[in-house]
Amino acid sequence: MNKKISLGATISLVAIAAAITLIITMSFTLESFNGKISGIKELEENYKKLAEIDSRVRTNYNGTIDEDAIQDAIAQGYMAGLNDKYARYYSAEEYTAERLAGEGKLVGVGITVSKEESGYIHITSINEKSPALEAGLKVDDIIVKVDGEDVLKLEYDGAVAAIRGEEGEKVGITVRRGGEDIDFELTRKRIDIVSVTHRVIDSIGYIRISEFNSTTLEQFNQALKSVMDDDVSSIIFDVRNNGGGSVNSVVGVLDRILPEGDIAYAVYKSGKEEVLGTSDADHIKLPMVVIVNENTASAAELFAAAIRDYDKGKLIGVTTYGKGVMQNTYTLQDGSAITMTTAFYYPPSKNNYDGEGLKPDYEQDLNPELVPKIGILSDEEDTQLKKAIEVISASKS
């Protein structure tokens, strides 16, 4: 039997539903409002303290105030206060250099270096058509002075930074070669970064990736074609000392290697999950391994994890750095920028390795003194490469 509901009852039900909706909406809005008010109060307190400091300084400081330097320092301090070890502030000049590096370019003299035991700078490789090559610098030269300043006084990182600079400007470099100090004057220029190198070792293709930037995929494709044209029977990928780079870049490289499926995921503060990249059905059908070390981080860890998750290859070396978080960079109005952690990212298995790193399938260490020289070691010195050759050779038999 059908029951009829009176008009009055209907109106009452609608009113109750509307009231419930209003209460829920008001509760949500009030919570949001209170959150914003709390944020405004905290912001006001920050500005109040900063204004008090500024007043004291301008009244009592016995010196000249550099307004630009003050603004940069405030921005640096704010980002440091986030307690996010990957957050930072870039001045306009620093951000320009960072952006160029992401594009696979840098302004400098075209050398790759490592820190020598003495603290001086060891030249490990020289780019083609670079100011360093044109000036006559050589691999294994030791840089002892930059613009007349002793490298030990500048400290290693400061000296390396001093070699870089504005395009078109000159830099003086003193190298020690065969017991003799030789002075060079070089003009800095924009140089393409070589992030992928390759060779063939006894029918095994060896591809080393030192970073993932916007030119890495093109270089990787060339390296892959070269070793495949040599009819290699297997491939060793080397991402030791690779600190990461662009997620888009590593996704592009992995698409060439992996079968069809998702490559990486991001999970944001809101809980939203996003697929960062997928692979098509084309993939490399050869046995492969990946060499990793304690300096393999971020996108390079994602590279290694994805290959293992798809059961395409094993990892060889030591436990990786453990950076499974993603940063976004935001440009400010004056050309400066800030970067901060915005998400966790996950390999295909969805096992995040942040703070833990990836444990290799085959443990093999390397003399710590040789770690900075990876890429220029002989095959005999490189115990991790020897282990990779042993493992990949066994997989073919």
C-alpha positions in Angstrom: 0.0 0.0 0.0 1.4 3.4 -1.0 1.7 6.0 1.7 1.2 9.7 1.0 3.3 12.4 2.7 1.5 15.6 3.4 2.8 18.9 2.1 3.5 20.1 5.6 5.6 17.1 6.3 7.5 17.6 3.0 8.2 21.2 3.9 9.4 20.1 7.3 11.8 17.5 5.9 13.2 20.0 3.4 13.7 22.5 6.2 15.5 19.9 8.3 17.7 18.9 5.4 18.5 22.5 4.7 19.3 23.1 8.4 21.7 20.1 8.5 23.4 21.3 5.3 23.7 24.8 6.8 25.2 23.5 10.0 27.7 21.3 8.1 28.6 24.2 5.8 28.9 26.6 8.7 31.1 24.2 10.7 33.4 23.7 7.7 33.5 27.4 7.0 34.2 28.3 10.6 37.0 25.7 10.8 38.5 27.2 7.6 38.0 30.7 8.9 39.6 29.9 12.3 42.5 28.4 10.4 43.0 31.5 8.4 42.6 33.7 11.4 45.2 31.7 13.2 47.6 32.0 10.2 47.0 35.8 10.1 47.7 36.1 13.8 51.0 34.1 13.4 51.9 36.3 10.4 51.2 39.4 12.3 53.4 38.2 15.2 56.2 37.5 12.7 55.9 41.0 11.1 55.7 42.6 14.5 59.0 40.9 15.6 60.7 41.7 12.3 59.5 45.4 12.5 61.0 45.6 16.1 64.3 44.2 14.9 64.3 46.6 11.9 63.6 49.6 14.2 66.4 48.7 16.6 68.9 48.2 13.7 68.1 51.4 11.9 68.3 53.4 15.1 71.5 51.9 16.5 73.5 50.1 13.8 76.9 51.8 13.1 77.2 50.9 9.5 75.6 50.9 6.0 72.5 48.8 5.4 72.3 46.9 2.1 68.6 46.7 1.5 68.9 43.9 -1.1 71.1 41.9 1.2 68.6 42.3 4.0 65.7 41.1 1.8 67.7 38.1 0.6 68.7 37.2 4.2 65.0 37.5 5.4 63.9 35.1 2.6 66.7 32.7 3.4 65.8 32.7 7.1 62.1 32.1 6.4 62.9 29.0 4.2 65.4 27.7 6.7 62.7 28.0 9.4 60.6 25.5 7.7 62.8 22.7 9.0 62.7 21.2 5.5 66.3 20.3 4.5 65.5 20.5 0.8 63.8 24.0 1.1 65.8 27.0 0.0 65.7 30.5 -1.3 67.5 31.5 -4.6 68.5 35.0 -5.4 67.7 36.0 -9.0 71.3 35.2 -10.0 71.3 31.9 -8.3 67.9 30.9 -9.8 69.1 31.8 -13.3 72.1 29.4 -12.7 69.8 26.7 -11.2 67.4 27.0 -14.2 70.2 26.7 -16.7 71.5 23.6 -14.9 68.0 22.1 -15.1 68.1 22.8 -18.9 71.4 20.9 -19.1 73.5 24.0 -19.3 75.9 25.9 -17.1 78.1 29.0 -17.2 81.7 28.1 -16.5 84.9 26.9 -18.1 83.8 23.3 -18.9 85.5 21.1 -16.4 84.3 18.3 -14.1 86.2 18.2 -10.8 86.6 16.3 -7.6 88.2 17.1 -4.2 91.7 15.9 -3.8 93.0 14.5 -0.5 95.0 17.7 -0.1 91.9 19.8 -0.4 92.7 21.1 -3.9 90.6 20.6 -7.0 91.3 17.7 -9.3 90.2 18.0 -12.9 88.6 14.7 -13.8 87.2 15.5 -17.3 87.1 18.4 -19.7 84.2 19.2 -22.1 84.7 19.4 -25.8 84.8 23.0 -27.2 85.1 24.4 -23.7 87.2 27.4 -22.5 89.3 24.9 -20.4 90.2 22.7 -23.4 90.9 25.8 -25.6 93.2 27.3 -22.9 95.2 24.0 -22.6 94.0 22.7 -19.2 94.4 18.9 -18.9 92.7 16.0 -17.1 94.6 15.3 -13.8 95.7 19.0 -13.5 95.3 20.2 -9.9 93.7 23.6 -9.4 95.5 25.4 -6.6 94.4 29.0 -7.0 91.3 30.8 -8.4 91.8 34.5 -9.3 95.0 34.4 -7.2 93.3 33.1 -4.1 94.6 29.8 -2.7 91.9 27.1 -3.0 92.5 26.0 0.6 91.7 29.5 1.8 88.6 29.7 -0.3 87.7 26.1 0.8 86.7 23.5 -1.9 83.1 24.5 -2.4 83.9 28.2 -2.4 86.7 27.7 -4.9 84.4 25.7 -7.2 81.7 28.4 -7.0 84.4 31.0 -7.8 85.3 29.2 -11.0 81.7 29.7 -12.2 80.2 33.2 -12.8 78.8 35.5 -15.4 79.0 34.5 -19.0 81.7 36.5 -20.8 83.7 37.3 -17.7 87.2 36.1 -17.2 88.6 33.9 -14.4 92.2 33.2 -13.5 93.1 29.6 -12.7 96.4 28.3 -11.5 97.0 24.6 -11.9 99.8 22.3 -10.6 101.1 20.0 -13.3 104.3 17.9 -12.8 105.4 19.9 -9.8 105.0 23.2 -11.7 102.3 25.9 -11.2 100.9 27.3 -14.4 98.6 30.3 -14.7 95.6 30.4 -17.2 93.1 33.0 -17.9 89.7 31.7 -19.2 86.5 33.4 -20.4 83.4 31.8 -19.0 80.7 30.7 -21.4 77.5 28.7 -21.5 78.2 25.0 -21.8 76.1 22.0 -22.4 76.3 19.5 -19.5 77.2 15.9 -20.5 75.0 13.8 -18.2 75.2 10.5 -20.1 78.4 8.6 -21.2 78.7 5.1 -22.5 81.1 2.4 -23.7 81.1 -1.4 -24.4 82.9 -3.8 -22.0 83.3 -7.3 -23.4 79.9 -7.2 -25.2 78.2 -5.6 -22.2 76.8 -2.1 -22.7 77.8 0.4 -20.0 75.7 3.6 -19.6 76.5 6.1 -16.9 73.9 8.8 -16.0 75.4 11.5 -13.8 72.1 13.6 -13.4 68.6 13.9 -14.9 68.1 17.2 -16.7 66.1 18.3 -19.7 68.9 17.1 -22.1 69.4 13.7 -20.5 66.8 11.8 -22.4 68.3 12.9 -25.8 71.8 11.9 -24.6 70.4 8.6 -23.2 68.7 7.8 -26.5 72.0 8.3 -28.4 74.0 6.2 -25.9 71.4 3.4 -26.0 71.4 3.4 -29.8 75.2 3.3 -29.8 75.5 0.2 -27.5 72.6 -1.6 -29.1 74.2 -1.0 -32.6 77.2 -2.8 -31.1 75.0 -5.8 -30.5 75.6 -6.0 -26.8 74.2 -8.9 -24.8 73.3 -7.0 -21.6 73.4 -3.5 -20.1 74.9 -2.0 -16.9 73.3 1.3 -15.8 75.5 3.4 -13.4 73.7 6.0 -11.3 76.4 6.4 -8.6 76.9 9.9 -7.4 73.7 10.9 -9.3 71.9 13.3 -7.0 68.7 13.2 -9.1 67.1 16.1 -11.0 63.9 16.3 -13.0 61.1 13.7 -12.5 60.0 14.3 -16.2 63.6 13.5 -17.3 63.8 10.2 -15.4 60.3 9.2 -16.5 61.3 9.7 -20.1 64.4 7.6 -19.7 62.5 4.8 -17.9 59.9 4.8 -20.6 62.6 3.5 -23.0 63.6 0.7 -20.5 60.4 -0.5 -18.9 57.3 -2.4 -20.2 53.8 -0.8 -20.2 52.6 0.5 -16.8 52.9 3.3 -14.2 56.4 4.5 -13.4 56.0 6.9 -10.4 53.4 8.4 -8.1 53.2 11.5 -6.0 51.1 11.8 -2.8 50.5 15.4 -1.7 49.6 17.0 1.7 45.9 16.8 0.9 46.2 13.0 0.4 45.7 13.4 -3.3 47.6 10.8 -5.4 48.9 11.6 -8.8 50.6 9.3 -11.5 53.7 11.2 -12.5 54.5 9.1 -15.6 53.7 5.9 -17.5 55.6 3.6 -19.9 54.4 2.2 -23.2 54.8 -1.4 -24.3 58.2 -0.9 -26.0 61.0 -1.9 -23.6 64.6 -3.2 -23.5 64.6 -7.0 -23.5 68.2 -7.5 -22.5 69.5 -8.5 -19.0 70.4 -5.5 -17.0 71.7 -4.3 -13.6 72.0 -0.9 -11.9 75.0 0.2 -9.9 74.1 2.5 -6.9 75.9 4.1 -4.0 75.4 6.3 -1.0 75.2 9.4 -3.2 72.5 8.0 -5.5 69.5 10.1 -4.5 66.0 11.3 -5.5 65.2 10.8 -9.2 68.2 8.5 -9.5 66.8 6.3 -6.7 63.5 6.3 -8.5 65.3 5.1 -11.6 66.9 2.2 -9.8 63.7 1.3 -7.8 61.5 1.2 -10.9 63.9 -1.1 -12.8 63.9 -3.5 -9.8 60.1 -3.2 -9.2 59.4 -4.3 -12.8 61.9 -7.2 -12.3 64.0 -5.9 -15.1 67.3 -5.8 -13.2 69.1 -6.1 -9.8 70.8 -3.4 -7.8 74.5 -3.6 -7.0 76.6 -1.4 -4.6 75.6 0.1 -1.2 72.4 1.5 0.2 71.3 4.7 -1.5 70.9 8.2 0.1 67.1 7.9 0.8 65.3 10.9 -0.7 61.8 10.0 -1.6 60.2 13.5 -1.5 59.5 15.9 -4.3 60.1 19.7 -4.4 58.3 22.4 -6.4 59.9 25.7 -7.2 58.0 29.0 -7.3 59.3 32.1 -9.0 59.0 35.4 -7.2 58.3 38.8 -8.7 61.9 40.0 -8.7 63.2 36.9 -10.5 64.3 35.1 -7.3 62.6 31.8 -6.3 61.8 29.5 -3.5 61.7 25.7 -3.5 60.1 23.4 -0.9 59.0 19.8 -0.4 55.4 19.4 -1.6 54.9 15.6 -1.9 56.3 12.1 -1.3 56.9 10.2 -4.4 56.8 6.5 -4.9 58.2 4.0 -7.4 55.9 1.4 -9.1 55.8 -0.8 -5.9 54.5 2.2 -3.9 57.2 1.5 -1.3 58.6 4.9 -0.3 62.3 4.9 0.5 62.6 8.4 2.1 65.1 8.3 5.0 65.9 4.7 4.4 67.3 4.4 0.9 67.3 1.4 -1.4 69.2 -1.7 -0.2 71.0 -3.4 -3.1 70.5 -7.0 -4.1 74.2 -7.5 -4.2 76.3 -5.6 -1.6 79.6 -4.3 -2.8 81.5 -1.3 -1.4 84.2 0.9 -2.9 87.2 2.5 -1.3 85.8 5.8 0.0 88.8 7.7 -1.4 87.7 6.5 -4.9 84.0 7.5 -4.6 84.6 11.1 -5.9 86.5 9.6 -8.9 83.7 7.4 -10.2 83.6 7.7 -13.9 87.4 8.0 -14.4 88.4 4.8 -12.4 90.0 1.9 -14.2 87.9 -1.2 -14.4 90.4 -2.9 -12.1 90.0 -0.2 -9.4 86.2 0.0 -9.6 85.2 -2.9 -7.4 81.5 -2.1 -7.8 81.7 -2.2 -11.6 83.6 -5.5 -11.4 80.8 -6.9 -9.3 78.2 -5.7 -11.8 80.1 -7.4 -14.6 80.2 -10.6 -12.6 76.5 -10.6 -11.8 75.4 -9.7 -15.4 77.7 -12.3 -16.9 76.2 -15.0 -14.6 72.7 -14.0 -15.6 73.5 -14.7 -19.2 75.0 -18.2 -18.6 
